């Protein structure tokens, strides 16, 4: 008789759940998920289960996923990672919200940028969380190399990296979505950056208030942030 460790049982159940969901998607939506997406769903399910049932237990994530909030990367890893700075904008009077993201090499050379408007938000944390979700979705479809995400919102960083319950609100739903997207990356980590060092993303988010649609830059940075590179 084989006795499995509890965390192994959780992994098995999560994988079976993900396979069952994949089967339903194939049957009802005529869409067969990729194996990496099935694994991401299993990892997210295991994470959610562990979080709510055993606060002190081992959290199961894909082995490559690093959610350490503030530990600096070793010098050799810093050179291999792309760095993405993200910021959310919020106007309390109108509840308008925006986002901005700047993707740089380890040497701070421009790679890409994007910004846009978000749905109406009720507070700055909601704007920061939805901004993070938008940027993660953008990165998922764009990069295949290791990436380090930087935010100047310590509350968001805590929700994404600490073993704390998600808020029972739209913020909690968005946090859960962010975690699931993070689990789909080959290698992704999150760090904190001071607002004074997040100026590029902040300017992008501010500029988005005057835009009707999201904007993307791939070859050169937008004119209104280009001077900040010098």
C-alpha positions, -999 to 999 in steps of 0.1 A, spaced: 0 0 0 14 34 -11 8 64 12 12 97 -5 22 129 12 -7 155 14 9 179 -10 13 151 -36 -24 143 -33 -32 180 -38 -11 181 -70 -28 149 -84 -62 163 -76 -54 196 -92 -40 180 -123 -71 158 -126 -93 189 -122 -74 208 -149 -77 178 -172 -114 176 -166 -118 213 -174 -97 209 -205 -119 180 -216 -150 202 -211 -134 230 -231 -126 206 -259 -161 191 -260 -183 222 -255 -161 249 -270 -143 228 -296 -110 242 -283 -82 220 -270 -61 239 -245 -23 237 -247 -5 215 -221 11 246 -206 -23 261 -201 -36 229 -185 -6 229 -161 -12 266 -153 -48 259 -143 -37 230 -122 -10 251 -105 -35 279 -98 -60 255 -84 -34 239 -61 -23 273 -49 -59 285 -42 -66 252 -23 -35 254 -2 -40 291 6 -75 286 21 -71 252 38 -36 252 52 -21 287 58 12 273 69 15 246 43 37 245 13 23 266 -15 24 247 -48 35 268 -78 54 259 -110 90 254 -100 102 283 -121 78 309 -107 95 333 -83 72 356 -64 98 370 -39 87 406 -35 118 425 -28 149 403 -30 173 417 -56 182 395 -85 218 381 -86 240 401 -111 240 372 -136 202 369 -135 198 407 -137 215 406 -171 193 379 -185 160 393 -173 138 419 -190 125 446 -167 89 457 -169 77 488 -149 40 491 -145 18 519 -130 -19 525 -126 -35 560 -128 -66 569 -109 -88 601 -106 -109 599 -75 -134 626 -87 -143 608 -119 -131 573 -110 -112 572 -143 -83 547 -144 -54 541 -167 -23 520 -170 12 523 -183 40 499 -188 76 502 -200 97 471 -209 134 475 -208 165 454 -210 188 450 -180 209 479 -193 177 501 -194 175 500 -232 140 504 -247 122 473 -257 85 481 -258 58 502 -241 21 504 -238 -7 523 -221 -44 527 -221 -76 533 -202 -92 509 -177 -127 504 -166 -140 527 -139 -124 519 -105 -134 526 -70 -100 532 -55 -63 533 -64 -56 497 -54 -82 485 -79 -66 506 -106 -31 492 -98 -44 457 -98 -62 460 -131 -32 477 -146 -10 448 -135 -35 423 -151 -34 442 -184 4 443 -185 8 407 -175 -16 397 -204 5 418 -227 37 403 -216 24 368 -218 17 372 -255 50 390 -261 80 377 -243 94 342 -238 125 353 -218 126 358 -180 110 390 -169 110 410 -137 79 430 -130 82 462 -109 53 480 -91 54 510 -67 22 498 -50 32 479 -18 -4 468 -12 -6 451 -45 28 435 -41 16 421 -7 -15 406 -22 4 390 -50 33 376 -30 22 371 6 1 343 20 -30 365 26 -66 360 17 -77 379 -14 -102 407 -9 -138 396 -15 -142 423 -42 -133 431 -78 -98 436 -65 -97 400 -52 -109 387 -86 -82 407 -104 -55 395 -80 -65 359 -86 -63 366 -124 -29 381 -120 -17 350 -101 -30 327 -127 -13 346 -155 20 346 -135 18 309 -133 18 306 -170 52 323 -174 83 302 -178 100 325 -153 86 357 -138 93 376 -106 79 407 -89 97 435 -72 90 468 -55 103 501 -70 100 535 -55 77 559 -72 106 582 -81 121 553 -100 89 544 -118 85 576 -137 84 561 -172 54 540 -164 38 568 -145 40 592 -174 26 566 -197 -4 561 -174 -10 598 -171 -9 603 -209 -35 576 -213 -63 598 -199 -63 617 -232 -64 586 -253 -95 568 -268 -77 535 -274 -46 516 -260 -13 525 -276 17 503 -283 53 512 -291 78 486 -303 107 503 -321 111 536 -303 97 551 -271 69 576 -273 80 612 -278 66 623 -244 89 598 -225 119 598 -248 136 627 -230 135 607 -197 160 582 -212 187 608 -212 
